[in-house]
Amino acid sequence: ISRDLGAGARAVAGLVCAQTGYELYGTKLIESLATDLRVQRQLIDGMDEMASGTLDMLMDGLLRGQEVDHSEYFHSLARVVGAFGVEGGVVLLGRGASLVLRERAGLRVLITGSEPVRVMRVMEYHDIGEVEERILVHKVDRDRAAFTRQHFKADLRSPEHYDLCINTDRL
């Protein structure tokens, strides 16, 4: 399941897992990547939402005495997601899994929504102001798009990468 920030994909993924008995890998996928790369989870946490050369990521890694470049991260991502794809019985939330697995995925889904609805949902979650949330939504959208362009040479939101696209504005 690929998603836009605030679209409600985590809730949808939870419902899918409850109905199918599959295991959800969102946060657990980050932990698997950290284990594969032998680094702390915090270093991996936001790497799929950053284009290479991000100063904050580099500084964070250097301060921890650990450094992971985007090439290492991308290869680990392909390895870990590929292994989950072969194993099956899982719902992979985010991390470009639909682009890594492509046709090998059981079902590739994009969960999206209009910007005003997404901003409202993120505001409720973080309990901060609309201006800050609108900026956050734009930043996350921009960073995710840059990562997928860089590593997959693809537009993350293009419907050609999905079997099903769901707009959750009214759901």
N, C-alpha and C positions, 0 to 999 in steps of 0.2 A: 504494500500500500504506500503510494507516494502521497504527499499532502502539502497543502499550503498552511502556513501558520494560522491557527485559529479556525480552521475548517472543521474541527471535530473528529479528525481521523483516529485519534487514540480511542475515543468512545466507539467508533465504528469497528475498529480492530478488536476491541474487547468483546463486542457483540458477536463478531465472526468467530472468535475463539470459543466463546460460550456455546455457540451453536454447533461447532465442528469438533470441539475437543482439541483443536490445534493449540500449540504454545506460541505466545506472543514474544517476538524479539524486536524490541525497540531499544530500551535501556540495556537489555541483555546482549544485544548485538554490539553495543559500544563496549561492554565488558569483554566480550569475545575478541574484539579487535585489539583492545588493550593487552589482553593475555597473549594474543598472537604476536604483537609487536614488543612485548615485554616492557611496557611502560605503564605509568599510572593512568587510571581511567580519565581523570580530569584533563589530561593532555589530548585525549581522543575526542572528548565530549562534543566539541563544536567544529571539528576539522572538516566535516563534509559541508559545512556552511561557510567556508572561507576559501577564497581564491589563494593560490600560492603566493608567498612573499608577504603574508600578513605578519606585521611586526609583533602584534600581541601574542600570536601563537609561538613565534620564535622566542620571544622574551620569556614567556611562560615555561617553555621547554628548557631553556638555558638556566633559568632560576631553579628548576627542579633537578638539574643535572641530567636531563633527558631531552633528546631532540628527535623529532620525527618529521621528515620532510613529506611533502604531499605525494611524491612518487612512492615512497615506502607505504604510506597510508593507503593509497589507491590499490597497490598490489595486495596488501593485507585484506582490504575490503573485498576485492575480487575473490581471494582465496576463501575467506570466511563465509561470504554470501554464497559462493559456489558450493561449498560444503553443505550449507543449510538447504540449498536448492536440490542437491542430490538426495539428502536425507528425507526431505519432505515433512509434512505434518506440522508446518510452522507458518505463522503470519509474520512477514518481515515488514516492519514499519520504518519507512524512510531509508536513508543512507544510500539512495540510488539503486536499491535492490532490483527494481524493475528493469533498469538499464544494464545491470550486471548480468542478470539471468536471461533477459530478453524472452525468446519463445520457450525457454526451458521452465519458466515460471508457470504455475498452475493457472493463475489469474492475476493479471496486472491491473491495479485499480488506482485511479487518481481521485482523491477527495479534495474538493475545492469549494470556494464560496466567494461571494462578492466582498470587496474590500471593506465596506461599512460593517457588514455582519461579522467578518473576521476580526476587525479592530474592536468591535463591541465585546466579542467573546474573550479576546486577549485582555481587554480592560477588566472584565469580571474576574479573570484568573489572577492577574497581577495586582489588581486594585490600585492602578495608577491612572493618570490622566489620559485623555484621548489623544492629545498631541504627541505625547511620548509613545503611546502604543502605535499610532499611525507611523511614526518614524521607525519603530521596531519592526513592524510588519513589512515596511518597504525595505529595510536593511536585510532582514532574513530572506525575503524574496530575491533581492538582488544578489546576495551572497550564495544562495543555493543555485541560482541560475548560472553564476560565474563558475562555480565548481563543476556543474554538469557540462557546461560548454568546454571547460578546460580539459576534463578527463574523459568525457564521453563524446565530445563534439556533437552534442545534442541539446535540444531545447526541452528542459524538464517538463514543461507544461503542454507540449505538443501531444494531441490526442493519438497520434500514430504509435506512441510508445505504450498505450494502454488498451486493455480489452473493455474496460468500463470506466467512465468518468461520472462522478456523482457530485452535484452541487448541493451542499447541505444547508443552504439558506433557509429552506422551509421544512427541514427535517429536524 
